[in-house]
Amino acid sequence: MGKNQHVVPHPDGWAVKGEGNTKVTVVTNAQEDAIDAAREISGNQQSELLIHGKDGQIRARDSYGNDPHPSKN
């Protein structure tokens, strides 16, 4: 499982930043573009996607990793 990906506010718009990284991976003008980029990275790495609002607080999250509690159908 890879690093969780965070979509965070950036002086130039929005950024995708891997958890624990000092540098951002991608900078975009629109939050939706950053979310799309982070979703692809999270899917490839089977990690979590955490979307922050303008205030920096987490407002949404998606999991692209293995489900620790799979349903028992």
mmCIF file of the N, C-alpha and C atoms, coordinates in Angstrom:
data_MODEL
# 
_entry.id   MODEL 
# 
loop_
_atom_site.group_PDB 
_atom_site.id 
_atom_site.type_symbol 
_atom_site.label_atom_id 
_atom_site.label_alt_id 
_atom_site.label_comp_id 
_atom_site.label_asym_id 
_atom_site.label_entity_id 
_atom_site.label_seq_id 
_atom_site.pdbx_PDB_ins_code 
_atom_site.Cartn_x 
_atom_site.Cartn_y 
_atom_site.Cartn_z 
_atom_site.occupancy 
_atom_site.B_iso_or_equiv 
_atom_site.pdbx_formal_charge 
_atom_site.auth_seq_id 
_atom_site.auth_comp_id 
_atom_site.auth_asym_id 
_atom_site.auth_atom_id 
_atom_site.pdbx_PDB_model_num 
ATOM 1   N N  . MET A 1 1  ? 0.842   -1.173  0.000   1.00 0.00 ? 1  MET A N  1 
ATOM 2   C CA . MET A 1 1  ? 0.000   0.000   0.000   1.00 0.00 ? 1  MET A CA 1 
ATOM 3   C C  . MET A 1 1  ? 0.886   1.235   0.000   1.00 0.00 ? 1  MET A C  1 
ATOM 4   N N  . GLY A 1 2  ? 0.572   2.201   -0.871  1.00 0.00 ? 2  GLY A N  1 
ATOM 5   C CA . GLY A 1 2  ? 1.384   3.409   -1.014  1.00 0.00 ? 2  GLY A CA 1 
ATOM 6   C C  . GLY A 1 2  ? 1.011   4.488   -0.018  1.00 0.00 ? 2  GLY A C  1 
ATOM 7   N N  . LYS A 1 3  ? 1.595   5.662   -0.238  1.00 0.00 ? 3  LYS A N  1 
ATOM 8   C CA . LYS A 1 3  ? 1.338   6.807   0.632   1.00 0.00 ? 3  LYS A CA 1 
ATOM 9   C C  . LYS A 1 3  ? -0.043  7.379   0.358   1.00 0.00 ? 3  LYS A C  1 
ATOM 10  N N  . ASN A 1 4  ? -0.707  7.801   1.419   1.00 0.00 ? 4  ASN A N  1 
ATOM 11  C CA . ASN A 1 4  ? -1.975  8.498   1.260   1.00 0.00 ? 4  ASN A CA 1 
ATOM 12  C C  . ASN A 1 4  ? -1.726  9.790   0.494   1.00 0.00 ? 4  ASN A C  1 
ATOM 13  N N  . GLN A 1 5  ? -2.676  10.169  -0.358  1.00 0.00 ? 5  GLN A N  1 
ATOM 14  C CA . GLN A 1 5  ? -2.564  11.374  -1.170  1.00 0.00 ? 5  GLN A CA 1 
ATOM 15  C C  . GLN A 1 5  ? -3.528  12.430  -0.644  1.00 0.00 ? 5  GLN A C  1 
ATOM 16  N N  . HIS A 1 6  ? -3.013  13.644  -0.462  1.00 0.00 ? 6  HIS A N  1 
ATOM 17  C CA . HIS A 1 6  ? -3.810  14.748  0.057   1.00 0.00 ? 6  HIS A CA 1 
ATOM 18  C C  . HIS A 1 6  ? -3.973  15.807  -1.025  1.00 0.00 ? 6  HIS A C  1 
ATOM 19  N N  . VAL A 1 7  ? -5.201  16.287  -1.206  1.00 0.00 ? 7  VAL A N  1 
ATOM 20  C CA . VAL A 1 7  ? -5.463  17.443  -2.064  1.00 0.00 ? 7  VAL A CA 1 
ATOM 21  C C  . VAL A 1 7  ? -5.570  18.630  -1.114  1.00 0.00 ? 7  VAL A C  1 
ATOM 22  N N  . VAL A 1 8  ? -4.647  19.586  -1.275  1.00 0.00 ? 8  VAL A N  1 
ATOM 23  C CA . VAL A 1 8  ? -4.539  20.689  -0.324  1.00 0.00 ? 8  VAL A CA 1 
ATOM 24  C C  . VAL A 1 8  ? -4.488  22.039  -1.046  1.00 0.00 ? 8  VAL A C  1 
ATOM 25  N N  . PRO A 1 9  ? -4.910  23.107  -0.347  1.00 0.00 ? 9  PRO A N  1 
ATOM 26  C CA . PRO A 1 9  ? -4.771  24.445  -0.939  1.00 0.00 ? 9  PRO A CA 1 
ATOM 27  C C  . PRO A 1 9  ? -3.296  24.757  -1.178  1.00 0.00 ? 9  PRO A C  1 
ATOM 28  N N  . HIS A 1 10 ? -3.025  25.525  -2.234  1.00 0.00 ? 10 HIS A N  1 
ATOM 29  C CA . HIS A 1 10 ? -1.660  25.883  -2.628  1.00 0.00 ? 10 HIS A CA 1 
ATOM 30  C C  . HIS A 1 10 ? -1.690  27.331  -3.103  1.00 0.00 ? 10 HIS A C  1 
ATOM 31  N N  . PRO A 1 11 ? -0.619  28.092  -2.931  1.00 0.00 ? 11 PRO A N  1 
ATOM 32  C CA . PRO A 1 11 ? -0.621  29.483  -3.408  1.00 0.00 ? 11 PRO A CA 1 
ATOM 33  C C  . PRO A 1 11 ? -0.987  29.635  -4.891  1.00 0.00 ? 11 PRO A C  1 
ATOM 34  N N  . ASP A 1 12 ? -0.699  28.620  -5.686  1.00 0.00 ? 12 ASP A N  1 
ATOM 35  C CA . ASP A 1 12 ? -1.010  28.661  -7.116  1.00 0.00 ? 12 ASP A CA 1 
ATOM 36  C C  . ASP A 1 12 ? -2.298  27.916  -7.463  1.00 0.00 ? 12 ASP A C  1 
ATOM 37  N N  . GLY A 1 13 ? -3.111  27.572  -6.477  1.00 0.00 ? 13 GLY A N  1 
ATOM 38  C CA . GLY A 1 13 ? -4.367  26.861  -6.721  1.00 0.00 ? 13 GLY A CA 1 
ATOM 39  C C  . GLY A 1 13 ? -4.545  25.717  -5.745  1.00 0.00 ? 13 GLY A C  1 
ATOM 40  N N  . TRP A 1 14 ? -4.356  24.487  -6.262  1.00 0.00 ? 14 TRP A N  1 
ATOM 41  C CA . TRP A 1 14 ? -4.518  23.274  -5.453  1.00 0.00 ? 14 TRP A CA 1 
ATOM 42  C C  . TRP A 1 14 ? -3.365  22.334  -5.745  1.00 0.00 ? 14 TRP A C  1 
ATOM 43  N N  . ALA A 1 15 ? -2.985  21.546  -4.757  1.00 0.00 ? 15 ALA A N  1 
ATOM 44  C CA . ALA A 1 15 ? -1.853  20.637  -4.922  1.00 0.00 ? 15 ALA A CA 1 
ATOM 45  C C  . ALA A 1 15 ? -2.207  19.238  -4.448  1.00 0.00 ? 15 ALA A C  1 
ATOM 46  N N  . VAL A 1 16 ? -1.508  18.272  -5.017  1.00 0.00 ? 16 VAL A N  1 
ATOM 47  C CA . VAL A 1 16 ? -1.549  16.883  -4.559  1.00 0.00 ? 16 VAL A CA 1 
ATOM 48  C C  . VAL A 1 16 ? -0.225  16.649  -3.844  1.00 0.00 ? 16 VAL A C  1 
ATOM 49  N N  . LYS A 1 17 ? -0.320  16.137  -2.634  1.00 0.00 ? 17 LYS A N  1 
ATOM 50  C CA . LYS A 1 17 ? 0.883   15.918  -1.831  1.00 0.00 ? 17 LYS A CA 1 
ATOM 51  C C  . LYS A 1 17 ? 0.803   14.553  -1.173  1.00 0.00 ? 17 LYS A C  1 
ATOM 52  N N  . GLY A 1 18 ? 1.820   13.742  -1.376  1.00 0.00 ? 18 GLY A N  1 
ATOM 53  C CA . GLY A 1 18 ? 1.894   12.447  -0.717  1.00 0.00 ? 18 GLY A CA 1 
ATOM 54  C C  . GLY A 1 18 ? 2.150   12.642  0.772   1.00 0.00 ? 18 GLY A C  1 
ATOM 55  N N  . GLU A 1 19 ? 1.483   11.842  1.585   1.00 0.00 ? 19 GLU A N  1 
ATOM 56  C CA . GLU A 1 19 ? 1.617   11.969  3.035   1.00 0.00 ? 19 GLU A CA 1 
ATOM 57  C C  . GLU A 1 19 ? 3.079   11.835  3.447   1.00 0.00 ? 19 GLU A C  1 
ATOM 58  N N  . GLY A 1 20 ? 3.559   12.799  4.217   1.00 0.00 ? 20 GLY A N  1 
ATOM 59  C CA . GLY A 1 20 ? 4.930   12.781  4.706   1.00 0.00 ? 20 GLY A CA 1 
ATOM 60  C C  . GLY A 1 20 ? 5.931   13.422  3.752   1.00 0.00 ? 20 GLY A C  1 
ATOM 61  N N  . ASN A 1 21 ? 5.519   13.731  2.528   1.00 0.00 ? 21 ASN A N  1 
ATOM 62  C CA . ASN A 1 21 ? 6.421   14.362  1.567   1.00 0.00 ? 21 ASN A CA 1 
ATOM 63  C C  . ASN A 1 21 ? 6.563   15.854  1.872   1.00 0.00 ? 21 ASN A C  1 
ATOM 64  N N  . THR A 1 22 ? 7.739   16.402  1.597   1.00 0.00 ? 22 THR A N  1 
ATOM 65  C CA . THR A 1 22 ? 7.943   17.835  1.776   1.00 0.00 ? 22 THR A CA 1 
ATOM 66  C C  . THR A 1 22 ? 7.570   18.601  0.513   1.00 0.00 ? 22 THR A C  1 
ATOM 67  N N  . LYS A 1 23 ? 7.624   17.938  -0.634  1.00 0.00 ? 23 LYS A N  1 
ATOM 68  C CA . LYS A 1 23 ? 7.290   18.582  -1.897  1.00 0.00 ? 23 LYS A CA 1 
ATOM 69  C C  . LYS A 1 23 ? 5.958   18.050  -2.424  1.00 0.00 ? 23 LYS A C  1 
ATOM 70  N N  . VAL A 1 24 ? 5.258   18.903  -3.180  1.00 0.00 ? 24 VAL A N  1 
ATOM 71  C CA . VAL A 1 24 ? 4.002   18.489  -3.788  1.00 0.00 ? 24 VAL A CA 1 
ATOM 72  C C  . VAL A 1 24 ? 4.287   17.712  -5.070  1.00 0.00 ? 24 VAL A C  1 
ATOM 73  N N  . THR A 1 25 ? 3.342   16.864  -5.442  1.00 0.00 ? 25 THR A N  1 
ATOM 74  C CA . THR A 1 25 ? 3.471   16.046  -6.650  1.00 0.00 ? 25 THR A CA 1 
ATOM 75  C C  . THR A 1 25 ? 2.941   16.785  -7.866  1.00 0.00 ? 25 THR A C  1 
ATOM 76  N N  . VAL A 1 26 ? 1.794   17.456  -7.696  1.00 0.00 ? 26 VAL A N  1 
ATOM 77  C CA . VAL A 1 26 ? 1.110   18.142  -8.793  1.00 0.00 ? 26 VAL A CA 1 
ATOM 78  C C  . VAL A 1 26 ? 0.505   19.435  -8.257  1.00 0.00 ? 26 VAL A C  1 
ATOM 79  N N  . VAL A 1 27 ? 0.533   20.501  -9.071  1.00 0.00 ? 27 VAL A N  1 
ATOM 80  C CA . VAL A 1 27 ? -0.173  21.744  -8.748  1.00 0.00 ? 27 VAL A CA 1 
ATOM 81  C C  . VAL A 1 27 ? -1.124  22.033  -9.905  1.00 0.00 ? 27 VAL A C  1 
ATOM 82  N N  . THR A 1 28 ? -2.386  22.350  -9.569  1.00 0.00 ? 28 THR A N  1 
ATOM 83  C CA . THR A 1 28 ? -3.396  22.663  -10.581 1.00 0.00 ? 28 THR A CA 1 
ATOM 84  C C  . THR A 1 28 ? -4.119  23.954  -10.200 1.00 0.00 ? 28 THR A C  1 
ATOM 85  N N  . ASN A 1 29 ? -4.812  24.527  -11.169 1.00 0.00 ? 29 ASN A N  1 
ATOM 86  C CA . ASN A 1 29 ? -5.608  25.732  -10.893 1.00 0.00 ? 29 ASN A CA 1 
ATOM 87  C C  . ASN A 1 29 ? -6.904  25.384  -10.172 1.00 0.00 ? 29 ASN A C  1 
ATOM 88  N N  . ALA A 1 30 ? -7.522  24.285  -10.560 1.00 0.00 ? 30 ALA A N  1 
ATOM 89  C CA . ALA A 1 30 ? -8.825  23.912  -10.018 1.00 0.00 ? 30 ALA A CA 1 
ATOM 90  C C  . ALA A 1 30 ? -8.710  22.714  -9.073  1.00 0.00 ? 30 ALA A C  1 
ATOM 91  N N  . GLN A 1 31 ? -9.499  22.726  -8.010  1.00 0.00 ? 31 GLN A N  1 
ATOM 92  C CA . GLN A 1 31 ? -9.484  21.624  -7.057  1.00 0.00 ? 31 GLN A CA 1 
ATOM 93  C C  . GLN A 1 31 ? -9.888  20.316  -7.735  1.00 0.00 ? 31 GLN A C  1 
ATOM 94  N N  . GLU A 1 32 ? -10.863 20.365  -8.628  1.00 0.00 ? 32 GLU A N  1 
ATOM 95  C CA . GLU A 1 32 ? -11.333 19.150  -9.298  1.00 0.00 ? 32 GLU A CA 1 
ATOM 96  C C  . GLU A 1 32 ? -10.206 18.483  -10.099 1.00 0.00 ? 32 GLU A C  1 
ATOM 97  N N  . ASP A 1 33 ? -9.340  19.282  -10.716 1.00 0.00 ? 33 ASP A N  1 
ATOM 98  C CA . ASP A 1 33 ? -8.198  18.722  -11.452 1.00 0.00 ? 33 ASP A CA 1 
ATOM 99  C C  . ASP A 1 33 ? -7.214  18.040  -10.504 1.00 0.00 ? 33 ASP A C  1 
ATOM 100 N N  . ALA A 1 34 ? -7.003  18.644  -9.340  1.00 0.00 ? 34 ALA A N  1 
ATOM 101 C CA . ALA A 1 34 ? -6.121  18.040  -8.343  1.00 0.00 ? 34 ALA A CA 1 
ATOM 102 C C  . ALA A 1 34 ? -6.727  16.745  -7.817  1.00 0.00 ? 34 ALA A C  1 
ATOM 103 N N  . ILE A 1 35 ? -8.040  16.736  -7.619  1.00 0.00 ? 35 ILE A N  1 
ATOM 104 C CA . ILE A 1 35 ? -8.723  15.529  -7.141  1.00 0.00 ? 35 ILE A CA 1 
ATOM 105 C C  . ILE A 1 35 ? -8.576  14.408  -8.166  1.00 0.00 ? 35 ILE A C  1 
ATOM 106 N N  . ASP A 1 36 ? -8.763  14.730  -9.438  1.00 0.00 ? 36 ASP A N  1 
ATOM 107 C CA . ASP A 1 36 ? -8.612  13.719  -10.498 1.00 0.00 ? 36 ASP A CA 1 
ATOM 108 C C  . ASP A 1 36 ? -7.205  13.126  -10.498 1.00 0.00 ? 36 ASP A C  1 
ATOM 109 N N  . ALA A 1 37 ? -6.193  13.993  -10.376 1.00 0.00 ? 37 ALA A N  1 
ATOM 110 C CA . ALA A 1 37 ? -4.803  13.523  -10.358 1.00 0.00 ? 37 ALA A CA 1 
ATOM 111 C C  . ALA A 1 37 ? -4.546  12.659  -9.128  1.00 0.00 ? 37 ALA A C  1 
ATOM 112 N N  . ALA A 1 38 ? -5.027  13.100  -7.975  1.00 0.00 ? 38 ALA A N  1 
ATOM 113 C CA . ALA A 1 38 ? -4.824  12.356  -6.728  1.00 0.00 ? 38 ALA A CA 1 
ATOM 114 C C  . ALA A 1 38 ? -5.558  11.020  -6.754  1.00 0.00 ? 38 ALA A C  1 
ATOM 115 N N  . ARG A 1 39 ? -6.735  11.006  -7.368  1.00 0.00 ? 39 ARG A N  1 
ATOM 116 C CA . ARG A 1 39 ? -7.517  9.770   -7.478  1.00 0.00 ? 39 ARG A CA 1 
ATOM 117 C C  . ARG A 1 39 ? -6.743  8.727   -8.300  1.00 0.00 ? 39 ARG A C  1 
ATOM 118 N N  . GLU A 1 40 ? -6.112  9.168   -9.367  1.00 0.00 ? 40 GLU A N  1 
ATOM 119 C CA . GLU A 1 40 ? -5.329  8.251   -10.195 1.00 0.00 ? 40 GLU A CA 1 
ATOM 120 C C  . GLU A 1 40 ? -4.126  7.715   -9.422  1.00 0.00 ? 40 GLU A C  1 
ATOM 121 N N  . ILE A 1 41 ? -3.421  8.603   -8.722  1.00 0.00 ? 41 ILE A N  1 
ATOM 122 C CA . ILE A 1 41 ? -2.259  8.184   -7.927  1.00 0.00 ? 41 ILE A CA 1 
ATOM 123 C C  . ILE A 1 41 ? -2.697  7.216   -6.828  1.00 0.00 ? 41 ILE A C  1 
ATOM 124 N N  . SER A 1 42 ? -3.761  7.559   -6.107  1.00 0.00 ? 42 SER A N  1 
ATOM 125 C CA . SER A 1 42 ? -4.253  6.708   -5.026  1.00 0.00 ? 42 SER A CA 1 
ATOM 126 C C  . SER A 1 42 ? -4.671  5.338   -5.541  1.00 0.00 ? 42 SER A C  1 
ATOM 127 N N  . GLY A 1 43 ? -5.310  5.315   -6.704  1.00 0.00 ? 43 GLY A N  1 
ATOM 128 C CA . GLY A 1 43 ? -5.706  4.046   -7.304  1.00 0.00 ? 43 GLY A CA 1 
ATOM 129 C C  . GLY A 1 43 ? -4.508  3.185   -7.654  1.00 0.00 ? 43 GLY A C  1 
ATOM 130 N N  . ASN A 1 44 ? -3.495  3.813   -8.230  1.00 0.00 ? 44 ASN A N  1 
ATOM 131 C CA . ASN A 1 44 ? -2.283  3.075   -8.597  1.00 0.00 ? 44 ASN A CA 1 
ATOM 132 C C  . ASN A 1 44 ? -1.548  2.547   -7.373  1.00 0.00 ? 44 ASN A C  1 
ATOM 133 N N  . GLN A 1 45 ? -1.562  3.317   -6.291  1.00 0.00 ? 45 GLN A N  1 
ATOM 134 C CA . GLN A 1 45 ? -0.820  2.946   -5.082  1.00 0.00 ? 45 GLN A CA 1 
ATOM 135 C C  . GLN A 1 45 ? -1.683  2.206   -4.062  1.00 0.00 ? 45 GLN A C  1 
ATOM 136 N N  . GLN A 1 46 ? -2.957  2.034   -4.357  1.00 0.00 ? 46 GLN A N  1 
ATOM 137 C CA . GLN A 1 46 ? -3.898  1.415   -3.424  1.00 0.00 ? 46 GLN A CA 1 
ATOM 138 C C  . GLN A 1 46 ? -3.825  2.089   -2.059  1.00 0.00 ? 46 GLN A C  1 
ATOM 139 N N  . SER A 1 47 ? -4.039  3.403   -2.070  1.00 0.00 ? 47 SER A N  1 
ATOM 140 C CA . SER A 1 47 ? -3.942  4.188   -0.841  1.00 0.00 ? 47 SER A CA 1 
ATOM 141 C C  . SER A 1 47 ? -5.197  5.029   -0.646  1.00 0.00 ? 47 SER A C  1 
ATOM 142 N N  . GLU A 1 48 ? -5.184  5.862   0.372   1.00 0.00 ? 48 GLU A N  1 
ATOM 143 C CA . GLU A 1 48 ? -6.308  6.733   0.695   1.00 0.00 ? 48 GLU A CA 1 
ATOM 144 C C  . GLU A 1 48 ? -6.156  8.072   -0.021  1.00 0.00 ? 48 GLU A C  1 
ATOM 145 N N  . LEU A 1 49 ? -7.278  8.665   -0.380  1.00 0.00 ? 49 LEU A N  1 
ATOM 146 C CA . LEU A 1 49 ? -7.330  10.012  -0.934  1.00 0.00 ? 49 LEU A CA 1 
ATOM 147 C C  . LEU A 1 49 ? -8.043  10.883  0.082   1.00 0.00 ? 49 LEU A C  1 
ATOM 148 N N  . LEU A 1 50 ? -7.388  11.953  0.524   1.00 0.00 ? 50 LEU A N  1 
ATOM 149 C CA . LEU A 1 50 ? -7.977  12.871  1.492   1.00 0.00 ? 50 LEU A CA 1 
ATOM 150 C C  . LEU A 1 50 ? -8.075  14.246  0.843   1.00 0.00 ? 50 LEU A C  1 
ATOM 151 N N  . ILE A 1 51 ? -9.288  14.789  0.793   1.00 0.00 ? 51 ILE A N  1 
ATOM 152 C CA . ILE A 1 51 ? -9.542  16.062  0.139   1.00 0.00 ? 51 ILE A CA 1 
ATOM 153 C C  . ILE A 1 51 ? -9.770  17.120  1.208   1.00 0.00 ? 51 ILE A C  1 
ATOM 154 N N  . HIS A 1 52 ? -8.938  18.151  1.177   1.00 0.00 ? 52 HIS A N  1 
ATOM 155 C CA . HIS A 1 52 ? -9.024  19.234  2.150   1.00 0.00 ? 52 HIS A CA 1 
ATOM 156 C C  . HIS A 1 52 ? -9.790  20.405  1.536   1.00 0.00 ? 52 HIS A C  1 
ATOM 157 N N  . GLY A 1 53 ? -10.483 21.153  2.374   1.00 0.00 ? 53 GLY A N  1 
ATOM 158 C CA . GLY A 1 53 ? -11.156 22.369  1.934   1.00 0.00 ? 53 GLY A CA 1 
ATOM 159 C C  . GLY A 1 53 ? -10.189 23.542  1.959   1.00 0.00 ? 53 GLY A C  1 
ATOM 160 N N  . LYS A 1 54 ? -10.684 24.720  1.592   1.00 0.00 ? 54 LYS A N  1 
ATOM 161 C CA . LYS A 1 54 ? -9.848  25.926  1.593   1.00 0.00 ? 54 LYS A CA 1 
ATOM 162 C C  . LYS A 1 54 ? -9.281  26.233  2.967   1.00 0.00 ? 54 LYS A C  1 
ATOM 163 N N  . ASP A 1 55 ? -9.993  25.798  4.023   1.00 0.00 ? 55 ASP A N  1 
ATOM 164 C CA . ASP A 1 55 ? -9.537  26.036  5.390   1.00 0.00 ? 55 ASP A CA 1 
ATOM 165 C C  . ASP A 1 55 ? -8.501  25.018  5.852   1.00 0.00 ? 55 ASP A C  1 
ATOM 166 N N  . GLY A 1 56 ? -8.183  24.040  4.994   1.00 0.00 ? 56 GLY A N  1 
ATOM 167 C CA . GLY A 1 56 ? -7.182  23.032  5.333   1.00 0.00 ? 56 GLY A CA 1 
ATOM 168 C C  . GLY A 1 56 ? -7.746  21.798  6.022   1.00 0.00 ? 56 GLY A C  1 
ATOM 169 N N  . GLN A 1 57 ? -9.018  21.857  6.435   1.00 0.00 ? 57 GLN A N  1 
ATOM 170 C CA . GLN A 1 57 ? -9.645  20.721  7.110   1.00 0.00 ? 57 GLN A CA 1 
ATOM 171 C C  . GLN A 1 57 ? -10.060 19.656  6.092   1.00 0.00 ? 57 GLN A C  1 
ATOM 172 N N  . ILE A 1 58 ? -9.947  18.390  6.473   1.00 0.00 ? 58 ILE A N  1 
ATOM 173 C CA . ILE A 1 58 ? -10.375 17.299  5.593   1.00 0.00 ? 58 ILE A CA 1 
ATOM 174 C C  . ILE A 1 58 ? -11.889 17.369  5.437   1.00 0.00 ? 58 ILE A C  1 
ATOM 175 N N  . ARG A 1 59 ? -12.357 17.394  4.184   1.00 0.00 ? 59 ARG A N  1 
ATOM 176 C CA . ARG A 1 59 ? -13.796 17.475  3.928   1.00 0.00 ? 59 ARG A CA 1 
ATOM 177 C C  . ARG A 1 59 ? -14.339 16.213  3.298   1.00 0.00 ? 59 ARG A C  1 
ATOM 178 N N  . ALA A 1 60 ? -13.456 15.377  2.740   1.00 0.00 ? 60 ALA A N  1 
ATOM 179 C CA . ALA A 1 60 ? -13.891 14.121  2.122   1.00 0.00 ? 60 ALA A CA 1 
ATOM 180 C C  . ALA A 1 60 ? -12.702 13.183  2.019   1.00 0.00 ? 60 ALA A C  1 
ATOM 181 N N  . ARG A 1 61 ? -13.022 11.894  1.884   1.00 0.00 ? 61 ARG A N  1 
ATOM 182 C CA . ARG A 1 61 ? -11.958 10.901  1.703   1.00 0.00 ? 61 ARG A CA 1 
ATOM 183 C C  . ARG A 1 61 ? -12.498 9.724   0.924   1.00 0.00 ? 61 ARG A C  1 
ATOM 184 N N  . ASP A 1 62 ? -11.595 9.078   0.192   1.00 0.00 ? 62 ASP A N  1 
ATOM 185 C CA . ASP A 1 62 ? -11.916 7.870   -0.563  1.00 0.00 ? 62 ASP A CA 1 
ATOM 186 C C  . ASP A 1 62 ? -10.803 6.868   -0.328  1.00 0.00 ? 62 ASP A C  1 
ATOM 187 N N  . SER A 1 63 ? -11.162 5.607   -0.304  1.00 0.00 ? 63 SER A N  1 
ATOM 188 C CA . SER A 1 63 ? -10.180 4.552   -0.120  1.00 0.00 ? 63 SER A CA 1 
ATOM 189 C C  . SER A 1 63 ? -10.001 3.787   -1.414  1.00 0.00 ? 63 SER A C  1 
ATOM 190 N N  . TYR A 1 64 ? -8.769  3.645   -1.837  1.00 0.00 ? 64 TYR A N  1 
ATOM 191 C CA . TYR A 1 64 ? -8.452  2.870   -3.032  1.00 0.00 ? 64 TYR A CA 1 
ATOM 192 C C  . TYR A 1 64 ? -7.581  1.673   -2.679  1.00 0.00 ? 64 TYR A C  1 
ATOM 193 N N  . GLY A 1 65 ? -7.463  1.402   -1.378  1.00 0.00 ? 65 GLY A N  1 
ATOM 194 C CA . GLY A 1 65 ? -6.672  0.256   -0.930  1.00 0.00 ? 65 GLY A CA 1 
ATOM 195 C C  . GLY A 1 65 ? -7.540  -0.968  -0.755  1.00 0.00 ? 65 GLY A C  1 
ATOM 196 N N  . ASN A 1 66 ? -6.944  -1.983  -0.216  1.00 0.00 ? 66 ASN A N  1 
ATOM 197 C CA . ASN A 1 66 ? -7.699  -3.212  0.079   1.00 0.00 ? 66 ASN A CA 1 
ATOM 198 C C  . ASN A 1 66 ? -8.618  -2.938  1.249   1.00 0.00 ? 66 ASN A C  1 
ATOM 199 N N  . ASP A 1 67 ? -9.841  -3.378  1.163   1.00 0.00 ? 67 ASP A N  1 
ATOM 200 C CA . ASP A 1 67 ? -10.820 -3.176  2.215   1.00 0.00 ? 67 ASP A CA 1 
ATOM 201 C C  . ASP A 1 67 ? -10.464 -4.053  3.418   1.00 0.00 ? 67 ASP A C  1 
ATOM 202 N N  . PRO A 1 68 ? -10.174 -3.432  4.587   1.00 0.00 ? 68 PRO A N  1 
ATOM 203 C CA . PRO A 1 68 ? -9.822  -4.237  5.760   1.00 0.00 ? 68 PRO A CA 1 
ATOM 204 C C  . PRO A 1 68 ? -11.023 -4.998  6.322   1.00 0.00 ? 68 PRO A C  1 
ATOM 205 N N  . HIS A 1 69 ? -12.239 -4.623  5.903   1.00 0.00 ? 69 HIS A N  1 
ATOM 206 C CA . HIS A 1 69 ? -13.451 -5.272  6.389   1.00 0.00 ? 69 HIS A CA 1 
ATOM 207 C C  . HIS A 1 69 ? -14.338 -5.656  5.201   1.00 0.00 ? 69 HIS A C  1 
ATOM 208 N N  . PRO A 1 70 ? -13.908 -6.593  4.385   1.00 0.00 ? 70 PRO A N  1 
ATOM 209 C CA . PRO A 1 70 ? -14.711 -6.962  3.219   1.00 0.00 ? 70 PRO A CA 1 
ATOM 210 C C  . PRO A 1 70 ? -16.060 -7.533  3.649   1.00 0.00 ? 70 PRO A C  1 
ATOM 211 N N  . SER A 1 71 ? -17.068 -7.296  2.822   1.00 0.00 ? 71 SER A N  1 
ATOM 212 C CA . SER A 1 71 ? -18.392 -7.824  3.154   1.00 0.00 ? 71 SER A CA 1 
ATOM 213 C C  . SER A 1 71 ? -18.399 -9.337  2.980   1.00 0.00 ? 71 SER A C  1 
ATOM 214 N N  . LYS A 1 72 ? -19.235 -9.981  3.771   1.00 0.00 ? 72 LYS A N  1 
ATOM 215 C CA . LYS A 1 72 ? -19.333 -11.461 3.733   1.00 0.00 ? 72 LYS A CA 1 
ATOM 216 C C  . LYS A 1 72 ? -20.626 -11.834 3.045   1.00 0.00 ? 72 LYS A C  1 
ATOM 217 N N  . ASN A 1 73 ? -20.615 -11.840 1.732   1.00 0.00 ? 73 ASN A N  1 
ATOM 218 C CA . ASN A 1 73 ? -21.824 -12.170 0.956   1.00 0.00 ? 73 ASN A CA 1 
ATOM 219 C C  . ASN A 1 73 ? -22.003 -13.640 0.824   1.00 0.00 ? 73 ASN A C  1 
# 
